[in-house]
């Protein structure tokens, strides 16, 4: 692999795949592409291979040789890179995506959870840089997470660490699609904000945010109650992991400062022993929707011996 200096990162969501060509040394995105993620597992492998081949063709002509591929995907991904559970991508479950993609493109491939990949990117080049104890929480249709502890990515015994959206925070709360009642995701995801807005007669999440921006008191109350539910789960993570910084990411980060300040205020009130603890920094993610693909590309670099 002498002379190779680029990797490819792929982020597989429920509807699309984002792909980036990444410079290994500095994390610079050199090229990008996307495609639909629908269809069977065989279709998905073909889509991923097509994206890799497209980026590699352009890279080999003017940006050097691609050395490895990283794949981030929503769900439980074990240490062998096999998706064991994924409500949004059931076709990928127990399918040898990693092995089949390696065979299709002739490059080493590493596969991990998408939020874990995004955590790597934010910790290295985004809102978590310079901090050795970081929790990234992605707030969107669901809740994802990744943790850096003492400067090391926390993966867990089986590779499944980073799924706090499924912890129960209210045994009498709403039913989650997994069949469990009162999970953090059921109470504090973007879907939950939409449900709360609809119950208040405002409408789904975007309408809550828009009405709040005009000073509507009902929307402001709904959003504040939702921030409290976000903070309730974060308080559990704080007492377990003791992070120095919490990075809020995902689609809802577009709300901006009202999200950050609302969650931070409730976190201080809900964290046991808050008066005795240094304040946890709550910040907004900086890398946007590309964080997952960027992190996957960074993780691909770990497959390589540095021979540049």
C-alpha positions in Angstrom: 0.0 0.0 0.0 2.9 2.2 -0.4 2.0 5.7 -1.4 -1.7 5.3 -0.5 -3.1 8.3 1.3 -6.9 8.1 1.1 -9.8 6.1 2.6 -13.5 5.9 1.8 -16.1 6.3 4.5 -19.7 5.1 3.9 -22.7 6.0 6.2 -25.7 3.9 5.6 -29.0 5.3 6.8 -32.6 4.1 6.4 -33.0 5.8 3.0 -29.6 6.8 1.7 -25.9 6.1 1.7 -23.4 9.0 2.1 -19.9 8.4 0.8 -16.8 10.5 1.3 -13.2 10.2 0.0 -11.0 11.1 2.9 -7.3 12.2 3.1 -5.8 10.0 5.8 -3.4 12.4 7.3 -5.6 15.5 7.9 -9.2 14.2 7.6 -9.9 16.4 4.7 -12.9 15.4 2.5 -11.7 15.3 -1.0 -14.8 14.0 -2.8 -18.3 12.9 -1.9 -21.3 11.1 -3.4 -24.6 9.5 -2.2 -27.1 7.0 -3.3 -30.4 5.3 -2.1 -30.0 2.6 0.5 -33.2 0.7 -0.3 -33.6 -2.9 -1.4 -32.3 -6.2 -0.3 -28.9 -6.9 1.3 -27.5 -7.9 -2.1 -28.8 -4.6 -3.5 -27.1 -2.7 -0.6 -23.8 -4.4 -1.2 -24.0 -3.5 -4.9 -24.8 0.1 -4.0 -21.9 0.4 -1.6 -19.5 -1.2 -4.1 -20.7 1.2 -6.8 -20.0 4.2 -4.6 -16.5 2.9 -3.7 -15.7 2.2 -7.3 -16.9 5.6 -8.4 -14.9 7.5 -5.8 -11.9 5.2 -6.3 -11.9 5.8 -10.0 -11.7 9.5 -9.5 -9.1 9.1 -6.7 -6.8 6.9 -8.7 -6.7 9.4 -11.5 -6.0 12.6 -9.5 -5.8 12.0 -5.8 -3.8 8.9 -5.1 -4.7 5.3 -4.3 -7.6 4.4 -2.0 -6.3 2.1 0.8 -9.3 1.0 2.8 -13.1 1.4 3.4 -15.0 2.2 6.5 -18.7 1.5 6.8 -21.1 3.0 9.4 -24.5 1.6 9.7 -27.5 2.1 12.1 -28.0 -0.8 14.5 -26.1 -3.2 16.7 -22.8 -4.1 14.9 -20.6 -6.8 16.5 -16.8 -6.8 16.6 -16.7 -8.8 13.4 -18.6 -6.2 11.6 -21.9 -8.1 11.4 -25.1 -6.2 11.9 -27.0 -8.1 14.6 -30.1 -5.9 15.0 -31.3 -2.9 13.0 -35.0 -1.8 13.0 -34.4 0.6 10.1 -32.3 -1.8 8.0 -33.7 -5.3 8.6 -32.3 -6.6 5.3 -28.7 -6.0 6.7 -29.2 -8.1 9.8 -26.9 -11.2 9.9 -25.8 -10.6 6.4 -22.0 -10.7 5.7 -21.9 -7.1 4.4 -18.3 -6.6 5.4 -17.0 -9.8 3.7 -19.1 -9.3 0.6 -18.0 -5.6 0.2 -14.4 -6.6 0.7 -14.7 -9.2 -2.0 -16.5 -6.8 -4.3 -14.0 -3.9 -4.1 -10.8 -5.7 -3.2 -10.1 -3.5 -0.3 -10.1 -4.0 3.5 -13.4 -3.0 5.1 -14.3 -2.2 8.7 -17.9 -1.9 9.8 -19.3 -0.2 12.9 -22.4 1.6 14.3 -23.1 4.9 12.6 -23.2 6.9 15.8 -19.9 5.4 16.9 -18.4 6.5 13.6 -19.8 10.0 14.0 -18.3 10.1 17.5 -14.8 9.4 16.1 -15.2 12.3 13.7 -16.5 14.8 16.2 -13.9 13.8 18.8 -11.0 14.2 16.4 -12.0 17.1 14.2 -15.3 18.5 15.5 -16.9 19.7 18.8 -15.1 17.1 20.9 -11.6 17.8 19.8 -9.1 18.4 22.6 -11.2 16.5 25.1 -10.5 13.0 26.2 -13.9 12.2 27.7 -16.7 12.9 25.3 -20.3 11.6 24.8 -21.9 12.2 21.4 -25.7 12.0 21.4 -27.5 12.1 18.1 -31.0 13.3 18.2 -33.1 12.5 15.2 -35.9 10.0 14.4 -34.2 7.9 17.1 -31.3 8.5 19.6 -27.8 7.2 18.9 -24.6 7.7 20.9 -20.9 7.1 21.1 -18.5 7.5 23.9 -14.8 8.4 24.2 -13.4 7.6 27.7 -9.8 8.5 28.6 -9.2 9.2 24.9 -10.3 5.8 23.8 -13.5 4.8 21.9 -15.8 2.8 24.1 -17.0 -0.3 22.2 -18.1 -2.7 24.8 -17.4 -6.5 25.1 -19.4 -7.3 22.0 -19.1 -4.0 20.1 -22.6 -2.9 21.1 -21.9 0.0 23.4 -23.6 3.3 22.5 -27.3 2.4 22.5 -28.7 4.4 25.4 -31.8 5.3 23.5 -33.1 1.9 24.6 -32.6 2.4 28.3 -35.9 2.7 30.2 -36.3 6.1 32.0 -40.0 6.0 32.7 -41.6 2.6 33.2 -45.0 4.2 32.6 -44.0 6.1 29.5 -45.0 5.6 25.9 -44.4 2.3 24.1 -41.4 2.1 21.8 -41.4 0.3 18.5 -39.2 -2.4 20.1 -42.0 -3.2 22.4 -40.4 -1.7 25.5 -42.2 1.0 27.5 -40.8 4.3 28.5 -37.4 4.1 26.7 -35.4 7.3 26.4 -35.9 7.2 22.6 -39.6 7.0 23.1 -39.5 10.1 25.2 -36.7 12.3 23.8 -36.2 11.6 20.1 -37.4 13.8 17.2 -40.3 11.5 16.9 -41.2 12.1 20.6 -41.0 15.9 20.0 -43.4 15.5 17.1 -45.8 13.4 19.3 -45.7 16.1 22.0 -46.4 18.8 19.5 -49.3 17.0 18.0 -50.8 16.4 21.4 -50.5 20.1 22.1 -52.3 20.9 18.9 -49.3 22.4 17.2 -48.2 19.7 14.8 -45.0 17.8 14.2 -41.5 18.7 15.4 -40.7 21.3 12.7 -43.9 23.1 13.5 -43.0 23.2 17.2 -39.6 24.7 16.4 -41.1 27.3 14.0 -43.8 28.3 16.5 -41.3 28.5 19.3 -39.1 30.9 17.2 -42.1 33.3 17.0 -42.5 33.2 20.8 -45.6 31.0 20.9 -45.9 30.0 24.6 -47.4 26.6 23.9 -44.6 25.6 21.6 -42.1 27.0 24.0 -43.6 24.8 26.8 -43.6 21.7 24.6 -39.9 22.2 23.6 -38.9 22.8 27.2 -40.6 19.6 28.3 -38.9 17.8 25.5 -35.5 19.2 26.6 -36.2 17.9 30.1 -36.6 14.4 28.7 -33.4 14.7 26.7 -31.6 15.8 29.9 -33.1 13.0 32.0 -31.4 10.4 29.9 -28.2 12.5 29.8 -28.2 12.7 33.6 -28.1 8.9 33.7 -25.1 8.9 31.4 -23.3 11.5 33.4 -23.5 9.5 36.6 -22.2 6.4 34.8 -19.6 7.8 32.5 -18.6 11.2 34.0 -18.0 12.9 30.6 -16.3 16.3 30.5 -18.2 17.2 27.3 -21.5 16.2 25.8 -21.9 16.8 22.1 -25.5 17.1 20.7 -25.7 16.0 17.1 -28.3 14.6 14.7 -30.9 16.3 12.7 -32.3 18.3 15.7 -28.9 20.1 16.1 -30.3 22.5 13.5 -32.5 24.1 16.2 -29.2 25.6 17.5 -28.8 27.5 20.8 -32.3 26.9 22.1 -31.5 23.1 22.1 -28.1 23.5 23.7 -29.2 25.9 26.4 -32.5 24.1 27.1 -30.8 20.7 27.6 -27.9 22.2 29.6 -30.2 23.9 32.0 -32.3 20.8 32.7 -29.1 18.6 32.9 -27.8 20.8 35.7 -31.1 20.4 37.6 -31.5 16.6 37.0 -28.0 15.3 37.6 -27.6 13.9 41.1 -24.8 15.6 43.0 -24.5 18.4 40.4 -23.4 20.8 43.1 -20.3 18.6 43.8 -19.5 17.9 40.2 -17.6 20.1 37.7 -20.2 21.3 35.2 -20.5 19.1 32.1 -20.0 21.1 28.9 -23.0 20.8 26.5 -22.1 21.8 23.0 -23.5 21.4 19.5 -21.9 19.1 16.9 -19.9 20.8 14.2 -19.6 18.4 11.4 -23.2 18.0 10.3 -24.7 15.1 8.4 -21.3 14.1 7.0 -19.9 13.1 10.5 -20.8 9.4 10.2 -19.1 8.9 6.8 -16.1 11.0 7.9 -15.8 8.9 11.1 -16.1 5.7 9.1 -13.3 6.8 6.8 -11.1 7.7 9.9 -11.8 4.2 11.3 -10.7 2.6 8.0 -7.3 4.2 8.6 -6.9 1.9 11.6 -6.8 -1.1 9.2 -3.6 0.2 7.7 0.1 0.1 8.5 1.4 3.6 8.2 3.8 3.3 5.4 3.5 6.7 3.8 
